[in-house]
Amino acid sequence: MLHRAGRYLGSVPELPEVETVRRQLEPLIVGTRITGCRAHPSPRFRDASLATGHRIHQINRRGKYLLVGLHMSAAADPVPTQELVIHLGMTGGVSVGDSPPDDPYLRACWSLGDGRYMAFRDIRRFGRLAVVAAGEYSLLPTLHRLGPEPFDPSLDGVAFHSALSASRRHVKTNLLSQRPIAGVGNIYADEALWRARINPAARRVGRERAAVLLDSIRAVLGEALANNGTTLRDYRTPDGESGRNQERLDCYGRGGQPCRACGAALATRQLDQRTTTWCRSCQAR
C-alpha cells in the first residue's frame, strides 16, 4: 500500500475499480428481486428504498457510476423502467452475503428474494444512491454531462483533441472534470499523462499529443482492469479482495522516487487542489 509521510493516499474509485465491481456483481444479483431495504436517512442514501419491489435486470456502468437496471414486469425480457444509481464516493463498497452485515458504516442494505442481502457501506459518506427513471440523469449533473467512454470505438484522437481544446483549464483538471472523457480520476490521470509525456499543468495539447494521450489513457485503464483495480486504502471488490494494480503504478503516489523512464526524482505539487505527481524531465512544458 502506498504511503507518504506516514499518511495513506486515498482516491475515489475510478473506471477500473467500478467496472470490476460491476463485473463481479452482475452474476450475483441479476434476476433477483429486491424485497426490502433499510437505508441511512441522509438524502444521499435514502432513495435506496425506492428500489424495493423491483427485479434486477442488468448492471451497467457509466464513468464512475454503477447503473442497476430495475423493472416490475414478469415478462421474459423486460425493458428496465428504473435505475438504481450507485456512486461509490471515496470509500463506498458493495457486497452480497447471506446475512445483513452488522456494520456501523452501512448506508443501505437491500434484502433479495433468494434470502441474501446486498449492502452498501461508506465510511466517509461521500457516496450517493439514487433511483431514477431509466436513462434520466438530469437530477445528477455530473452523470448527465459525462464525456464519452474511453473504450468507445467512435472516440478517436481528433474528437478527443476537440474535447480537450474546449477548455483552457490545466489538462489534468480537464480530465478530472469528466467532460472530455469519462471515468478518469487522480490515479489514472497521473499515470496516463506520465506515459504520454505531457505536463499535467499544460493548458493546450496538440492533436498528435492528444492522440497519444488517448492511447495512454486506454492502456493504463486496461491494465488496471486486468488487475482488478487499484487499492490504496478502502477499495475492495464485492468478494472482499483488494485490487492488484497498486503494485504496478509508475507515477501516482511516487513523488520523490526515481522516474522509471529517466531516473530523475518525480515531483509532487497541488494542482487545482489535487495532489499531482509528474516528472520535470520527461513531462517538461
KAMO-V982736 format. One record per residue. N is the residue number from 1. PSI is psi in degrees with one decimal (NA if undefined). NEAR is the number of other C-alpha atoms within 12 Angstrom. Layout:
# KAMO-V982736
N_PSI_NEAR / N_PSI_NEAR
This chain:
# KAMO-V982736
1_131.9_24 / 2_147.1_26 / 3_161.6_17 / 4_131.6_18 / 5_36.6_11 / 6_1.4_8 / 7_134.7_12 / 8_143.8_15 / 9_139.1_28 / 10_159.8_29 / 11_151.3_32 / 12_134.5_37 / 13_133.9_43 / 14_-169.3_42 / 15_-48.4_43 / 16_-38.3_46 / 17_-45.0_54 / 18_-39.5_44 / 19_-35.9_37 / 20_-43.7_40 / 21_-45.1_43 / 22_-47.2_37 / 23_-35.7_26 / 24_-34.2_25 / 25_-36.6_33 / 26_-53.0_27 / 27_-15.9_17 / 28_-33.4_28 / 29_-15.4_35 / 30_131.6_28 / 31_-13.1_30 / 32_155.5_32 / 33_140.9_32 / 34_116.9_36 / 35_-12.8_25 / 36_169.3_27 / 37_142.1_30 / 38_133.0_28 / 39_150.1_30 / 40_141.0_27 / 41_-8.8_16 / 42_143.1_18 / 43_-20.9_19 / 44_-17.4_27 / 45_-19.4_36 / 46_-20.4_26 / 47_-17.1_28 / 48_-34.1_37 / 49_-21.6_28 / 50_-11.6_28 / 51_-11.2_39 / 52_135.9_31 / 53_-13.4_24 / 54_153.1_36 / 55_140.7_38 / 56_117.7_40 / 57_-36.6_34 / 58_164.8_33 / 59_119.7_34 / 60_174.0_31 / 61_140.7_34 / 62_114.2_36 / 63_-122.6_41 / 64_14.3_41 / 65_138.0_43 / 66_135.3_41 / 67_104.4_39 / 68_109.2_41 / 69_130.6_36 / 70_149.3_38 / 71_160.4_34 / 72_-6.5_26 / 73_153.2_19 / 74_4.4_17 / 75_156.0_12 / 76_-38.2_11 / 77_71.6_15 / 78_159.8_19 / 79_126.3_21 / 80_136.1_28 / 81_-21.4_24 / 82_161.5_32 / 83_133.0_37 / 84_113.1_42 / 85_125.9_39 / 86_120.5_44 / 87_125.5_43 / 88_-12.5_42 / 89_-141.5_33 / 90_-31.3_31 / 91_14.4_32 / 92_153.3_41 / 93_151.1_45 / 94_135.6_43 / 95_159.3_34 / 96_130.9_33 / 97_177.0_25 / 98_-10.7_18 / 99_153.2_18 / 100_132.6_25 / 101_145.0_24 / 102_92.4_14 / 103_122.4_15 / 104_-16.9_14 / 105_12.1_23 / 106_127.0_30 / 107_-24.0_41 / 108_145.0_44 / 109_118.3_40 / 110_129.8_45 / 111_138.9_34 / 112_156.3_31 / 113_-18.4_23 / 114_10.2_22 / 115_-6.2_19 / 116_177.9_24 / 117_141.5_29 / 118_127.4_39 / 119_144.7_39 / 120_117.0_42 / 121_147.8_40 / 122_107.7_34 / 123_-48.5_21 / 124_-3.4_21 / 125_36.0_27 / 126_-4.1_25 / 127_-179.1_35 / 128_136.9_38 / 129_136.2_42 / 130_149.4_35 / 131_122.7_35 / 132_163.5_28 / 133_141.0_24 / 134_123.4_24 / 135_0.6_25 / 136_102.2_20 / 137_17.7_23 / 138_-24.8_14 / 139_-0.8_15 / 140_81.3_22 / 141_-41.7_13 / 142_-45.0_22 / 143_-40.3_32 / 144_-32.7_21 / 145_16.7_20 / 146_144.2_28 / 147_-173.4_30 / 148_155.4_27 / 149_142.1_30 / 150_-33.5_37 / 151_12.4_26 / 152_120.8_18 / 153_-19.2_13 / 154_-10.4_12 / 155_115.7_24 / 156_179.5_26 / 157_-34.0_30 / 158_-47.7_22 / 159_-38.5_24 / 160_-41.9_36 / 161_-41.8_28 / 162_-41.4_23 / 163_-42.1_33 / 164_-37.9_36 / 165_-10.1_25 / 166_-9.1_19 / 167_147.2_21 / 168_9.6_17 / 169_163.9_24 / 170_143.9_29 / 171_-37.6_39 / 172_-45.1_45 / 173_-37.9_33 / 174_-43.8_34 / 175_-42.0_43 / 176_-18.5_35 / 177_-15.7_30 / 178_4.4_34 / 179_-49.1_33 / 180_-29.7_38 / 181_145.4_42 / 182_145.6_39 / 183_-4.0_40 / 184_124.6_47 / 185_-157.2_41 / 186_-41.4_38 / 187_-56.6_46 / 188_-18.2_50 / 189_-48.5_50 / 190_-45.0_46 / 191_-46.0_42 / 192_-40.8_42 / 193_-39.0_46 / 194_-44.3_40 / 195_-34.8_33 / 196_-4.7_33 / 197_42.0_31 / 198_129.8_37 / 199_130.1_34 / 200_-20.3_44 / 201_-0.4_34 / 202_143.7_27 / 203_-11.6_21 / 204_132.4_26 / 205_120.4_36 / 206_168.6_21 / 207_-43.8_20 / 208_-42.5_20 / 209_-30.3_26 / 210_-40.1_34 / 211_-39.4_27 / 212_-41.5_26 / 213_-42.4_40 / 214_-44.4_42 / 215_-38.7_24 / 216_-41.6_29 / 217_-47.2_39 / 218_-39.0_35 / 219_-48.3_24 / 220_-35.6_40 / 221_-42.2_39 / 222_-40.8_25 / 223_-40.0_27 / 224_-39.1_34 / 225_-42.9_28 / 226_-22.5_20 / 227_15.4_25 / 228_27.8_35 / 229_-178.5_38 / 230_122.4_45 / 231_113.9_36 / 232_-32.9_31 / 233_-63.6_23 / 234_-26.8_31 / 235_129.6_41 / 236_150.3_33 / 237_165.0_34 / 238_-24.6_32 / 239_8.2_21 / 240_3.8_20 / 241_156.2_21 / 242_155.2_25 / 243_169.3_32 / 244_-3.3_25 / 245_-17.8_30 / 246_-21.9_34 / 247_-8.0_22 / 248_10.0_25 / 249_134.4_33 / 250_-26.3_32 / 251_-55.7_40 / 252_128.8_43 / 253_6.9_39 / 254_23.6_35 / 255_132.7_30 / 256_-15.0_22 / 257_161.9_22 / 258_136.9_22 / 259_133.4_29 / 260_-4.9_23 / 261_-42.4_21 / 262_-13.2_18 / 263_-12.3_15 / 264_154.5_19 / 265_130.9_21 / 266_141.3_30 / 267_155.4_30 / 268_139.0_24 / 269_167.1_22 / 270_121.1_17 / 271_110.9_24 / 272_45.4_18 / 273_14.8_12 / 274_130.1_25 / 275_128.5_28 / 276_135.2_36 / 277_136.9_39 / 278_172.4_46 / 279_120.2_39 / 280_-26.0_27 / 281_-54.6_21 / 282_-28.5_26 / 283_38.4_28 / 284_150.8_18 / 285_NA_18
